[in-house]
């Protein structure tokens, strides 16, 4: 941990950094979330649903983990034609899907395995557009985490200019709720 990752290149960038402050169990759990979400560990799907540019390809082929720390997840997103709309920019549904997955992974860096997370709210702000073939930096961070809820903010910025294009806030409720 703390050095360049020895994980397979299909999920991580060549210089992915996993913080030494993050326990081995938490890092492994976040890795599991990304692999499960990105369908790397998923069972075989029927051929009609396992086609190029289907939902599983949506994030698997575009999102790479760059850095994981307690309360923070940093990813690189390539805006490919599979997630673009007719205006040659990133489709809003793809923005929401990536925001949800990064928020879950980010929350899991601070919430224990014994608690289930329930997504109570996901708000999106579409500030600008990320053009096709651009690279977007996705930065998720925990804003607040308590006994019963965790709030995560996710910013999407163009890598070249640093321009904010999308922002998201997610509120997760911990299940079961802590007794008072």
C-alpha positions as CSV (number, residue, x, y, z in Angstrom):
1,X,0.0,0.0,0.0
2,X,1.1,3.6,-0.6
3,X,3.2,2.6,-3.6
4,X,2.2,2.0,-7.2
5,X,-0.6,-0.6,-7.3
6,X,0.1,-4.1,-8.4
7,X,-3.6,-4.5,-9.4
8,X,-4.5,-5.5,-13.0
9,X,-4.5,-2.6,-15.5
10,X,-8.1,-3.1,-16.5
11,X,-9.3,-1.2,-13.4
12,X,-6.4,1.0,-12.3
13,X,-4.2,3.5,-14.0
14,X,-0.5,2.7,-14.2
15,X,0.2,5.0,-11.3
16,X,-2.8,4.3,-9.0
17,X,-2.0,5.3,-5.4
18,X,-3.7,3.7,-2.4
19,X,-3.2,5.6,0.8
20,X,-1.2,4.0,3.6
21,X,-3.8,5.5,6.0
22,X,-6.5,3.3,4.5
23,X,-6.6,-0.2,6.1
24,X,-5.9,-3.2,3.9
25,X,-9.5,-4.4,4.6
26,X,-11.0,-1.1,3.5
27,X,-8.9,-0.9,0.4
28,X,-9.9,-4.5,-0.5
29,X,-13.5,-3.7,0.0
30,X,-13.4,-0.6,-2.2
31,X,-11.6,-2.7,-4.8
32,X,-14.4,-5.3,-4.6
33,X,-17.0,-2.5,-5.0
34,X,-15.4,-1.2,-8.2
35,X,-14.9,-4.8,-9.6
36,X,-18.5,-5.7,-8.8
37,X,-19.9,-2.4,-10.1
38,X,-17.8,-2.5,-13.2
39,X,-18.9,-6.1,-13.9
40,X,-15.5,-7.6,-13.6
41,X,-16.7,-10.2,-11.1
42,X,-20.2,-10.4,-12.5
43,X,-21.7,-13.7,-13.8
44,X,-22.1,-14.2,-17.5
45,X,-25.0,-12.2,-19.0
46,X,-27.3,-13.4,-21.7
47,X,-25.8,-12.5,-25.1
48,X,-28.4,-9.8,-25.9
49,X,-27.4,-7.9,-22.7
50,X,-23.6,-8.5,-23.0
51,X,-23.2,-6.5,-26.2
52,X,-20.6,-3.8,-26.9
53,X,-21.8,-0.4,-25.5
54,X,-24.3,-2.1,-23.1
55,X,-24.5,-0.8,-19.5
56,X,-21.7,-3.0,-18.3
57,X,-19.4,-1.4,-20.9
58,X,-20.6,2.0,-19.9
59,X,-18.4,2.3,-16.9
60,X,-16.0,-0.7,-17.3
61,X,-14.4,0.7,-20.4
62,X,-14.3,4.4,-19.4
63,X,-13.6,4.7,-15.6
64,X,-10.2,4.0,-14.1
65,X,-9.3,4.3,-10.4
66,X,-6.4,6.7,-9.8
67,X,-6.2,7.2,-6.0
68,X,-8.0,5.9,-2.9
69,X,-7.7,7.4,0.5
70,X,-10.0,7.4,3.6
71,X,-12.9,9.6,2.6
72,X,-11.6,10.2,-1.0
73,X,-11.7,8.4,-4.3
74,X,-10.1,9.9,-7.4
75,X,-10.8,8.5,-10.8
76,X,-10.1,9.2,-14.5
77,X,-13.1,9.0,-16.9
78,X,-12.6,8.9,-20.7
79,X,-15.7,10.2,-22.5
80,X,-16.0,7.6,-25.2
81,X,-18.8,7.4,-27.9
82,X,-20.5,4.7,-25.7
83,X,-21.4,7.3,-23.1
84,X,-21.9,10.3,-25.4
85,X,-25.2,11.8,-26.5
86,X,-26.2,13.2,-30.0
87,X,-24.6,16.5,-29.1
88,X,-21.2,14.8,-28.9
89,X,-20.9,15.4,-25.1
90,X,-21.2,13.1,-22.1
91,X,-24.8,11.7,-21.7
92,X,-26.5,12.8,-18.4
93,X,-27.4,9.3,-17.5
94,X,-23.7,8.3,-17.7
95,X,-22.8,11.2,-15.4
96,X,-25.4,9.9,-12.9
97,X,-24.2,6.3,-13.1
98,X,-20.6,7.3,-12.5
99,X,-21.5,9.7,-9.7
100,X,-23.5,7.0,-7.9
101,X,-20.7,4.4,-8.2
102,X,-17.9,6.8,-7.1
103,X,-20.1,8.0,-4.2
104,X,-20.7,4.4,-3.0
105,X,-17.0,3.6,-3.2
106,X,-16.1,6.8,-1.4
107,X,-18.6,6.2,1.4
108,X,-17.3,2.7,1.8
109,X,-13.8,4.0,2.7
110,X,-15.2,5.4,6.0
111,X,-18.3,3.2,6.7
112,X,-17.7,-0.3,8.0
113,X,-18.8,-3.5,6.3
114,X,-21.3,-4.2,9.0
115,X,-23.5,-1.3,7.8
116,X,-25.5,-1.4,4.6
117,X,-25.8,1.8,2.7
118,X,-29.1,3.1,1.4
119,X,-28.9,5.8,-1.2
120,X,-31.5,8.3,0.0
121,X,-30.6,11.2,-2.3
122,X,-28.5,11.8,-5.4
123,X,-28.5,15.4,-6.7
124,X,-26.7,16.4,-10.0
125,X,-25.7,19.8,-11.3
126,X,-24.9,19.9,-15.0
127,X,-22.8,23.0,-15.1
128,X,-21.3,22.5,-18.6
129,X,-20.7,19.7,-21.0
130,X,-17.7,17.2,-21.3
131,X,-17.1,16.8,-25.0
132,X,-16.6,13.4,-26.6
133,X,-13.0,12.1,-26.5
134,X,-12.2,14.3,-23.5
135,X,-10.7,13.1,-20.2
136,X,-12.6,14.0,-17.0
137,X,-11.2,13.8,-13.5
138,X,-13.8,12.5,-11.1
139,X,-13.0,13.5,-7.5
140,X,-15.3,12.0,-4.7
141,X,-14.9,13.1,-1.1
142,X,-16.9,12.5,2.1
143,X,-18.3,15.7,3.4
144,X,-19.8,14.3,6.6
145,X,-20.1,10.9,8.1
146,X,-21.9,10.1,11.3
147,X,-23.6,7.2,13.0
148,X,-26.6,7.1,10.7
149,X,-25.7,8.9,7.5
150,X,-22.8,9.8,5.1
151,X,-22.8,12.7,2.7
152,X,-20.5,12.5,-0.4
153,X,-19.6,15.2,-3.0
154,X,-18.4,14.3,-6.4
155,X,-16.9,16.8,-8.8
156,X,-16.3,16.2,-12.5
157,X,-13.6,18.4,-14.0
158,X,-12.0,18.4,-17.5
159,X,-8.4,17.2,-17.1
160,X,-7.0,19.7,-19.6
161,X,-8.5,22.9,-18.3
162,X,-9.7,22.0,-14.8
163,X,-13.1,23.4,-15.7
164,X,-15.9,22.1,-13.5
165,X,-18.5,20.3,-15.8
166,X,-20.7,18.3,-13.4
167,X,-21.1,18.1,-9.6
168,X,-23.0,15.7,-7.5
169,X,-24.0,15.2,-3.8
170,X,-25.2,11.9,-2.4
171,X,-26.7,11.1,1.0
172,X,-26.4,7.6,2.2
173,X,-28.3,6.2,5.2
174,X,-26.7,3.5,7.2
175,X,-28.7,0.4,7.8
176,X,-29.5,-0.8,10.5
177,X,-29.8,2.6,12.1
178,X,-27.8,3.1,15.3
179,X,-29.9,3.0,18.5
180,X,-29.9,6.1,20.5
